[in-house]
Amino acid sequence: MCEWTGGPKLYSVEKGHPRLRQRHMGFKIGNAERDAWLACMRGALEETVADEAARREIDDALAKLADWMRNQADNPHDSGHARP
């Protein structure tokens, strides 16, 4: 998350491009999984980010990312690469 939020490129230097969606294709990620992950992330934000505006901005970005990560047929961002 460090790079994703504008911090130093620590992950990429060591392991290359994150390829986040590609690395998760082996796991079924649908609406329920997206929502569960977002609930965990929102809880973490509540505990760690005191600034409400910053928390909302991060939450908005996480919601877009989580939606894009879905790899089931109901993902409008998917161009036919849904997991069988």
N, C-alpha and C positions, 0 to 999 in steps of 0.2 A: 504494500500500500504506500510505502514511502515514495516510490517513483510516481505512482499514479496520482498522488496528491501534490506533486511538484518538488519533492525532495530529491536527494542525490540518487543516482542510478546504481545503487548497491547491488540489486538483484541482477540487472542486465550485465554488469561488468563480470560477475561471477558465472552466470548461467545462460546469458544471451537473452533474446526477446522473451518476455513472459508467456506469450501464446496461451493466454488464460483460457479462452474458450476451447482451443484444441486440447489442452491438457485435461479438460473436464469432460470431453466427449464420451469417455468410458463410463460415465455416471449419468443416470436418468435425472435430468433437471427439468422439471415441469413447474407449474404454478405453485404447487404445495411446497416444493423444495425451495423455490425462490422466496416464497413468503416466510418460511422457517428461517432461512439464512438472514433475510432482512430483519426479522424480529431479533435475532441474536446481535446483529450489527447495531440496531437501534438501541438495544440495551447497553451495549458497550459505549456508544456515543453518549448516552445519558450519563453514564458513570465517569466518562473521561473528558468530555468537551464541555467546558463551562459556558462558553459563548453560544447563546441560542441561535444567532444568525449563522455562525460557522457550522453549528450542528445541522441546521436546516439545509445549508448548501451541500455539506457532505452527504446528508441523507438523500437529497435529490440526485446527486451523482451516483450514489450506491444503488438507488432504485433503478436508474437507467442501466447501470452495469448488470444488475441482477436480472433484469428483464431480457437483456441481450444474451445472457449466459444460458437461458433456457434452450434446450436442444431437443425438444419434442415438437410434434407436428403443429401445435397451436402457437408457435413462436412466429410472429409476422416478420421478424428480422432474419429468419432462417431461409436460405435459398435452396431448400431441398436437401439439406444435410441432416435432417432429423435422425435420431438414433432409432433403429427398428424396434 
